[in-house]
């Protein structure tokens, strides 16, 4: 099926690496151009936790960020977002934004939800109130939020799970996708910017299921495609194997988004397999716990060894944050439990993740991505 919405997003693949499937491209929406490969900072509740939008723009400078349907539905509610004129105005963000449909929360709320053919009944983690998400409601909520790229409603199976469960879950995701497609056609954006929907490949770590799901999703002919259900506890080798199978089937002329991945090494290895878009809470969550990512390995800034180290946070770092502050100062802030410490660490980690994907793009275009990637993987696999 050919969607009219296909006209509202444009993907151009500028170059494919000669030694891998890594691609450099651009995705264009009503809110601007996204250069790929790209990492999307996670702003679950209409904020990238702990930092101002001003600093996010000026220091990290992402083309796109991500927010979450489930959380925004519960708080502040779609009524508030509609009164604000959509999420872009609500949070003062004039660049691209993607929303996850809430399918991952179905997975993470296992003790407080019931999956049915019609949808998912769940209890709010905030006040215990009961709610019911259907594929149609997930689309309606995302229409009210107003993100540029929205996701089809899916079920993310746990890892490990048996083959029978994974197959039933995948088939349910496909039936829900058909309903999402139909509802997208029967509804319209609310705030003047177009919206496109990405379907999600599932199938756990079973190769035949992943292939079947990838074929089903490819046949939908959506503007872009996502891969879900990975980075949920499976070994990295299994993640890479499933990604490789799926990328061999998903259309080359559409962007590919690997959801919830991952470590810097995961990101580089998946870029090599043909992934264009990533998101993960790791850079922000780990920053709040004092772990910094660098091109030469990870730093636990709370360790005593940094207490009197007055060298720059990261002399080779991509942002001005990295040279403005010393390791000793940042360790002091964490020891004193000052909020600024978490802010600096968060800006550093996000800056590094964006630098990493942008450097990957440069090396893809330059023709030496594979050798650069292999060098970076060795370097980053160190604890400093």
HUNOR-V803430 format. One record per run of one state. SS is the DSSP state (helix for helix, strand for strand, loop for the rest). FROM is the first residue (numbers start at 0). TO is the last residue. If there is no record, write none. Layout:
# HUNOR-V803430
ss:SS from:FROM to:TO
ss:SS from:FROM to:TO
This chain:
# HUNOR-V803430
ss:loop from:0 to:2
ss:helix from:3 to:7
ss:loop from:8 to:8
ss:strand from:9 to:15
ss:loop from:16 to:21
ss:strand from:22 to:28
ss:loop from:29 to:30
ss:strand from:31 to:35
ss:loop from:36 to:36
ss:strand from:37 to:41
ss:loop from:42 to:51
ss:helix from:52 to:59
ss:loop from:60 to:62
ss:strand from:63 to:67
ss:helix from:68 to:73
ss:loop from:74 to:76
ss:helix from:77 to:83
ss:loop from:84 to:85
ss:helix from:86 to:89
ss:loop from:90 to:94
ss:strand from:95 to:99
ss:loop from:100 to:101
ss:helix from:102 to:107
ss:loop from:108 to:108
ss:helix from:109 to:111
ss:strand from:112 to:114
ss:loop from:115 to:117
ss:strand from:118 to:122
ss:loop from:123 to:128
ss:strand from:129 to:133
ss:helix from:134 to:144
ss:loop from:145 to:147
ss:strand from:148 to:150
ss:loop from:151 to:161
ss:helix from:162 to:184
ss:loop from:185 to:194
ss:strand from:195 to:200
ss:loop from:201 to:205
ss:helix from:206 to:219
ss:loop from:220 to:222
ss:strand from:223 to:226
ss:loop from:227 to:234
ss:helix from:235 to:246
ss:loop from:247 to:253
ss:strand from:254 to:257
ss:loop from:258 to:262
ss:helix from:263 to:272
ss:loop from:273 to:275
ss:strand from:276 to:278
ss:loop from:279 to:280
ss:helix from:281 to:287
ss:loop from:288 to:289
ss:strand from:290 to:293
ss:loop from:294 to:295
ss:strand from:296 to:299
ss:loop from:300 to:302
ss:helix from:303 to:305
ss:loop from:306 to:310
ss:strand from:311 to:311
ss:loop from:312 to:319
ss:helix from:320 to:323
ss:loop from:324 to:324
ss:strand from:325 to:325
ss:helix from:326 to:334
ss:loop from:335 to:337
ss:helix from:338 to:365
ss:loop from:366 to:367
ss:helix from:368 to:379
ss:loop from:380 to:381
ss:strand from:382 to:382
ss:loop from:383 to:383
